[in-house]
Amino acid sequence: MGSLGGLFVIATVTAVSASAVVLGAGGAATAAPAGAAGSAAGKQADFNGDGYGDLAVSGGRAVTVMSGGPGGLSTSRRQTLTPASTGMPQSGGAGFGDSLAAGDLDGDGYDDLVVGFDGASPADPDVAVVWGGPGKLSGTTFLSFKPGYGSNGPMVVNDFDGDGKDDLVAETVEGTTLFRGPFRRDGSSASTTLVNTGVLAYDLVSGDVNGDRVADLLAIGRRRTGTTDIADSALVLGSGHGFGAAEVFRTRSTSGTIGDVDGDGYGDVILGAPLEGHNPAGVVGGSIVVEYGSAGGVSTVRKPVRISQDTAGVPGVGEKYDRFGWDLDAGDVNRDGYADLAVGVHHENVSGVTATGVVDVLRGSAKGLTATGAISWHQNTAGVPGVNEKYDEFATRVSLVDMDKDGRSELVAGTSSENVDQGNVWYFKAGSAGLTTRGVVSFGPSSVGLPSKYAAFAREMTK
């Protein structure tokens, strides 16, 4: 396993023009070769094949699937999946939706939804595939593997071997496992292979870092050093010949995403280090680290860049326990060809209100992430429904998804803590200038026909 060290901690930013401030570009970008795949827009779920992005939200012992359409997300276009509707034994299904993944496992042109839960007994299944199709998801197949963390076992779907068929990677009791597609409706896959990531993963992310049009795997978890487990992440490049050797970042991170923030055709790895003990001296309240992509994977030429709330131009001020970078997602909010970054800061205090939470969005540019046009929103921001309250933890979950098919990613921010663990979701639309607080759609469990008390709605969302 290789090691990606030499982290460059930025304390200042470079002024490129009077209107553009780049957050530590880390060196010049190199354009990808002709035909290489960019990753500004990202991958999104489309369960009914209508071309509009869809969103799955768990909570209230159910998974609510919100279908995209003209105008974007609407609570009137939804489907509710429950343990009963998926054919689970009545005593099973605890933690239904604690882990979610989406992709076209059977190759029929419709994305399918993979749902993790706790079976009624050790002999019962803990993972189900609900199959996509015209109109809605229907039909359920239970998979036989045991997730590594029960209902929370991380999963991700993408084409990791470049054969045009989506594969499933899951953290199982046996380790990180590749289930090569296509899947049959009896739950069998083309083949199964263990993947050496170098970490015990509790989150799995995919994207194209080296521009070869084959998905690469980012594993976020813990690395064993002697008798100590250290939070860490690793990248494994996909190819037609299987996964390559793991590159361990040795950056203490607990979240991550992949997106082409500088538009050079190579996906960039963005790692979140929200916890105080995971940051170098002088960095307070959490940070993110950008590792730039290249034809060989993570660049060995461009320096990694660390960004915090104390980086010039970034909204807010770094304070202990803000947890800047708790959740991350990348997508192109203004269709300029550069991936933008949504950053959850769910323990941010606002005007003395403890841990009410904010969401920041940093824009991509030819030089990388930029403070120009950065936003920071919370429930007391004009146009955002709700009121800041203690421990709302707004933006515990963030997702960027194009639900109105205009080529721009909209922002979804969720928290399972709103109103004493009822939970809530906010959907922010996007236009030519990017995201807006006009026409925000806000909904909780009662809005989609679920019981509200302790629903923990939005504890997980697809990306």
C-alpha positions in Angstrom: 0.0 0.0 0.0 1.3 3.4 -0.9 1.1 6.5 1.4 -0.1 9.9 0.3 1.6 12.3 2.7 3.0 15.8 2.6 -0.3 17.6 3.4 -0.2 21.4 2.6 -2.1 23.4 5.2 -3.2 26.7 3.8 -3.3 29.7 6.0 -4.0 32.2 3.2 -5.6 32.3 -0.2 -4.4 33.6 -3.5 -6.2 36.4 -5.1 -6.6 35.6 -8.8 -8.7 38.6 -9.7 -10.8 41.2 -7.9 -13.7 38.7 -7.9 -12.1 35.3 -7.5 -10.4 33.9 -4.5 -9.0 30.4 -4.9 -8.7 28.2 -1.8 -5.1 27.0 -2.1 -4.9 25.7 -5.7 -2.0 23.4 -4.8 -0.3 23.8 -8.2 -1.4 23.9 -11.8 -4.1 21.5 -13.1 -3.3 19.3 -16.1 -6.1 18.6 -18.6 -7.3 15.1 -19.1 -6.7 13.5 -22.4 -9.5 13.7 -25.0 -12.3 11.4 -24.2 -11.5 11.1 -20.5 -14.5 11.3 -18.2 -15.1 14.4 -16.1 -17.0 14.1 -12.9 -18.5 17.6 -12.2 -22.1 16.5 -12.4 -21.6 13.3 -10.4 -23.8 10.2 -10.4 -27.4 10.2 -9.3 -30.2 7.7 -8.9 -33.0 7.4 -11.4 -35.3 4.6 -10.2 -38.1 5.1 -12.8 -36.0 5.8 -15.9 -37.5 9.2 -16.7 -34.2 11.1 -16.7 -34.9 13.0 -13.5 -32.8 12.4 -10.5 -34.5 10.8 -7.5 -33.8 10.8 -3.8 -34.3 8.2 -1.1 -34.6 9.3 2.5 -34.8 6.9 5.5 -36.6 7.4 8.8 -39.8 6.5 10.6 -39.0 2.7 10.0 -39.4 3.4 6.3 -37.5 4.6 3.2 -39.3 7.4 1.3 -38.4 7.7 -2.4 -38.9 11.2 -3.7 -39.2 11.3 -7.5 -37.8 14.1 -9.5 -39.7 15.9 -12.2 -40.5 19.3 -13.7 -39.7 21.9 -11.0 -37.6 19.4 -9.0 -38.6 17.7 -5.8 -42.3 17.5 -4.9 -43.7 15.7 -1.8 -46.6 14.6 -4.0 -44.3 12.4 -6.1 -43.2 9.8 -3.6 -43.2 6.1 -2.8 -42.9 4.7 0.7 -41.0 1.4 1.3 -41.4 -0.4 4.6 -40.3 -3.8 5.9 -43.9 -5.0 5.3 -44.0 -3.7 1.7 -40.7 -5.4 0.9 -41.9 -8.8 2.2 -39.9 -8.9 5.4 -41.0 -11.0 8.3 -43.1 -8.9 10.7 -40.5 -9.1 13.5 -37.7 -8.0 11.2 -36.7 -4.7 9.7 -35.2 -2.8 12.6 -32.9 -0.1 11.3 -34.6 -0.2 7.9 -32.7 2.2 5.7 -29.8 2.7 8.0 -27.7 2.2 4.9 -28.7 3.0 1.3 -27.1 2.6 -2.2 -28.5 3.1 -5.7 -27.5 1.9 -9.1 -28.6 -0.4 -12.0 -27.7 -3.8 -10.6 -29.5 -5.9 -13.2 -28.7 -3.8 -16.2 -32.3 -3.1 -17.3 -31.8 0.7 -17.5 -33.5 1.5 -14.2 -31.6 2.2 -11.0 -32.3 -0.1 -8.1 -32.3 0.7 -4.4 -30.2 -1.4 -2.0 -31.5 -1.1 1.6 -29.7 -2.3 4.8 -31.6 -3.3 7.9 -31.4 -5.7 10.9 -32.9 -9.1 10.3 -35.2 -10.7 12.8 -32.6 -13.3 13.6 -28.9 -14.0 12.7 -30.1 -16.4 10.1 -32.3 -13.8 8.4 -31.1 -11.5 5.6 -29.9 -7.9 6.4 -29.8 -6.4 2.9 -32.6 -6.1 0.2 -32.6 -4.9 -3.4 -35.8 -3.2 -4.4 -35.9 -3.1 -8.2 -36.4 0.0 -10.3 -38.8 0.1 -13.3 -41.3 2.2 -15.1 -43.3 4.3 -12.6 -41.8 3.1 -9.4 -39.7 0.6 -7.5 -41.2 -2.9 -7.2 -40.2 -6.4 -6.3 -37.7 -7.3 -3.6 -34.7 -9.6 -3.6 -32.8 -10.4 -0.4 -29.1 -10.7 -0.6 -27.2 -13.3 1.4 -24.1 -11.4 2.6 -23.9 -10.1 6.2 -23.0 -6.4 6.5 -20.0 -5.6 8.7 -22.0 -3.2 10.9 -25.4 -4.7 10.8 -28.0 -2.2 9.4 -25.2 0.4 9.1 -23.0 -1.6 6.8 -21.8 0.8 4.0 -22.5 0.0 0.4 -21.9 1.8 -3.0 -22.9 0.9 -6.5 -21.0 1.9 -9.7 -19.1 0.3 -12.6 -15.8 -0.6 -11.0 -14.5 -2.8 -13.9 -15.5 -0.8 -16.9 -17.7 -3.5 -18.5 -20.8 -1.2 -18.6 -22.5 -3.1 -15.8 -23.0 -1.7 -12.3 -21.3 -3.5 -9.4 -22.0 -3.5 -5.7 -19.2 -2.9 -3.1 -20.2 -3.6 0.5 -18.4 -3.8 3.8 -19.3 -7.3 5.0 -18.3 -9.4 7.9 -15.6 -10.9 5.7 -14.2 -7.4 4.6 -14.8 -5.0 1.8 -16.3 -7.1 -1.0 -17.0 -6.5 -4.7 -20.1 -8.2 -6.1 -19.7 -7.9 -9.8 -22.8 -7.1 -11.9 -25.1 -7.8 -13.5 -27.2 -9.3 -10.7 -30.0 -11.7 -11.3 -33.3 -11.4 -9.6 -32.4 -14.3 -7.4 -29.7 -12.1 -5.8 -26.7 -13.8 -7.4 -24.0 -11.7 -8.9 -21.5 -12.5 -11.7 -18.7 -13.0 -9.3 -17.5 -12.0 -5.8 -14.0 -10.7 -4.8 -12.5 -9.3 -1.6 -11.0 -5.8 -2.0 -7.9 -4.8 0.0 -8.5 -1.2 0.9 -6.2 -1.1 3.9 -9.0 0.3 6.1 -12.0 -1.1 7.9 -14.6 1.0 6.0 -17.7 2.6 7.6 -18.4 4.7 4.4 -17.8 3.9 0.7 -17.8 6.4 -2.1 -17.2 6.1 -5.8 -16.0 8.4 -8.6 -13.5 8.6 -11.5 -10.2 9.9 -10.2 -7.9 9.0 -13.1 -10.3 9.9 -15.9 -10.4 6.4 -17.5 -14.2 6.2 -17.4 -14.0 3.4 -14.8 -15.3 4.0 -11.2 -12.7 4.1 -8.4 -13.5 3.3 -4.8 -12.9 5.6 -1.8 -13.1 3.7 1.6 -13.4 5.8 4.7 -12.9 4.1 8.0 -10.2 3.0 10.5 -6.7 1.8 9.9 -5.0 -0.5 12.5 -1.6 0.8 13.7 -0.2 -1.6 16.3 -3.0 -1.9 18.8 -4.7 1.4 17.9 -7.3 2.1 15.3 -6.9 5.5 13.5 -9.5 7.2 11.4 -8.2 7.1 7.8 -9.3 6.8 4.2 -7.9 4.9 1.1 -8.4 5.1 -2.6 -8.5 2.0 -4.8 -8.5 2.5 -8.6 -10.9 0.4 -10.6 -10.0 -1.1 -14.0 -10.9 -3.8 -16.4 -8.3 -6.0 -14.7 -9.7 -5.5 -11.2 -8.8 -3.1 -8.4 -5.3 -1.8 -8.0 -3.3 -1.4 -4.8 -4.8 0.8 -2.1 -3.4 4.2 -1.6 -3.8 5.2 2.1 -4.0 8.9 2.7 -2.9 9.0 6.4 -5.2 12.0 6.8 -7.5 11.5 9.8 -10.8 11.7 8.0 -14.4 10.5 8.7 -16.2 11.6 5.5 -15.5 12.0 1.9 -16.6 12.5 -1.7 -15.2 12.6 -5.2 -15.8 15.5 -7.7 -13.9 17.3 -10.4 -13.6 20.7 -8.7 -11.1 22.1 -11.2 -12.7 20.8 -14.4 -9.6 19.0 -15.7 -11.4 15.7 -16.3 -10.0 14.0 -13.2 -12.1 13.5 -10.1 -10.7 15.1 -7.0 -10.9 13.3 -3.6 -12.3 15.6 -0.8 -11.9 14.2 2.7 -13.7 15.6 5.8 -11.9 15.8 9.1 -14.6 17.3 11.4 -13.3 16.1 14.7 -10.9 18.2 16.9 -8.4 15.3 17.4 -8.2 14.7 13.7 -6.7 18.1 12.7 -3.2 19.6 12.9 -2.3 22.2 15.5 -3.9 25.5 14.8 -6.9 24.1 12.9 -10.1 24.4 15.0 -13.6 23.2 14.4 -12.8 20.8 11.6 -11.5 20.9 8.0 -11.6 19.3 4.6 -8.7 18.1 2.5 -8.6 18.2 -1.3 -6.4 15.6 -3.0 -6.3 16.4 -6.7 -6.8 13.7 -9.3 -4.6 12.9 -12.3 -4.1 10.2 -14.9 -2.2 8.1 -12.4 -4.8 8.5 -9.6 -4.2 11.0 -6.8 -1.7 13.5 -8.1 1.9 13.2 -6.8 2.7 16.7 -8.2 -0.1 19.0 -6.9 0.0 19.5 -3.2 -3.1 18.5 -1.1 -4.9 21.5 0.3 -6.6 21.7 3.7 -9.5 24.2 4.1 -11.2 25.2 7.3 -13.6 28.0 8.4 -10.5 30.0 9.3 -9.3 29.9 5.6 -9.8 33.4 4.1 -13.1 33.7 2.3 -14.7 30.6 3.8 -17.9 31.5 5.7 -17.8 31.3 9.5 -15.0 31.1 12.1 -13.5 27.9 13.3 -14.6 27.1 16.9 -14.3 23.9 18.8 -16.8 21.2 18.0 -18.3 23.0 14.9 -17.6 19.7 12.9 -17.0 21.4 9.6 -16.9 18.6 7.1 -19.2 16.2 8.9 -20.8 15.3 5.6 -19.8 16.1 2.1 -21.1 15.8 -1.4 -20.0 17.2 -4.8 -22.1 18.3 -7.8 -22.3 21.1 -10.3 -24.8 23.7 -9.0 -24.5 26.2 -11.9 -23.6 24.0 -14.9 -20.2 25.6 -15.4 -18.4 22.3 -15.7 -16.8 22.5 -12.2 -17.9 20.4 -9.3 -19.0 22.4 -6.3 -18.9 21.1 -2.7 -21.6 21.0 -0.1 -20.2 20.9 3.5 -22.3 19.9 6.5 -21.4 21.8 9.7 -24.0 20.3 11.9 -22.7 21.5 15.3 -22.2 25.1 14.3 -23.5 27.6 16.8 -25.5 30.5 15.3 -26.1 33.7 17.3 -25.7 31.8 20.5 -27.9 28.8 19.6 -25.9 25.7 20.3 -25.3 23.1 17.6 -28.1 24.4 15.4 -26.1 23.7 12.3 -25.3 25.3 8.9 -24.6 24.1 5.4 -21.8 25.7 3.4 -21.3 25.4 -0.4 -17.9 26.2 -1.9 -17.7 26.6 -5.7 -15.4 24.9 -8.1 -13.2 26.8 -10.6 -10.3 26.2 -13.0 -7.9 26.6 -10.0 -9.9 24.4 -7.6 -12.3 25.3 -4.8 -13.0 29.0 -4.5 -14.5 31.3 -1.9 -16.1 33.4 -4.6 -19.8 32.8 -4.4 -19.6 30.7 -1.3 -22.8 30.4 0.7 -23.6 29.5 4.3 -27.3 28.8 5.2 -29.2 27.8 8.3 -32.8 27.9 9.5 -32.7 31.6 10.3 -31.5 32.5 6.8 -34.1 34.5 4.9 -36.2 32.1 2.8 -35.3 28.9 4.7 -38.2 27.4 6.5 -37.8 26.7 10.2 -36.1 28.4 13.2 -32.7 27.7 14.7 -33.0 25.7 17.9 -30.5 24.0 20.1 -29.2 20.7 18.7 -31.2 20.8 15.5 -28.0 19.7 13.8 -29.1 21.1 10.5 -27.1 19.6 7.5 -26.1 16.4 9.3 -26.7 14.9 5.8 -26.1 16.7 2.5 -26.7 15.7 -1.0 -26.3 17.3 -4.4 -28.7 15.9 -7.0 -30.3 17.1 -10.3 -34.0 16.4 -9.7 -35.4 18.8 -12.4 -33.1 17.6 -15.3 -31.6 21.0 -16.1 -28.0 19.9 -15.7 -27.6 21.7 -12.3 -27.4 20.0 -9.0 -29.8 21.1 -6.3 -28.9 20.9 -2.6 -30.6 18.7 -0.1 -29.8 19.2 3.6 -31.2 16.9 6.2 -31.1 16.2 9.9 -32.6 13.5 12.0 -32.5 15.7 15.1 -35.0 18.4 14.2 -37.9 18.8 16.6 -36.6 16.3 19.2 -35.5 13.6 16.7 -38.5 13.9 14.3 -36.1 14.9 11.5 -36.5 17.1 8.4 -35.3 17.7 4.9 -34.7 21.0 3.0 -34.5 21.1 -0.8 -32.8 24.1 -2.3 -33.3 24.8 -6.0 -30.6 25.9 -8.5 -30.5 28.3 -11.4 -28.0 29.9 -13.7 -26.4 31.7 -10.8 -26.3 28.6 -8.6 -28.3 27.7 -5.5 -31.1 29.9 -4.2 -33.3 30.2 -1.0 -36.3 31.0 -3.2 -38.9 28.2 -3.2 -37.2 26.0 -0.7 -39.1 22.7 -0.1 -39.1 21.6 3.5 -40.7 18.4 4.7 -40.6 16.0 7.6 -42.1 12.6 8.4 -45.6 13.8 8.7 -45.4 15.5 5.3 -44.9 12.1 3.7 -47.4 10.2 5.8 -45.1 8.8 8.5 -45.4 9.0 12.2 -43.4 11.9 13.6 -42.4 10.9 17.1 -38.7 9.9 17.2 -38.8 9.1 13.5 -35.2 10.2 12.9 -36.2 11.2 9.4 -33.3 11.9 7.1 -30.8 9.8 9.1 -29.6 8.6 5.7 -30.1 9.8 2.1 -28.9 8.7 -1.3 -26.3 10.7 -3.1 
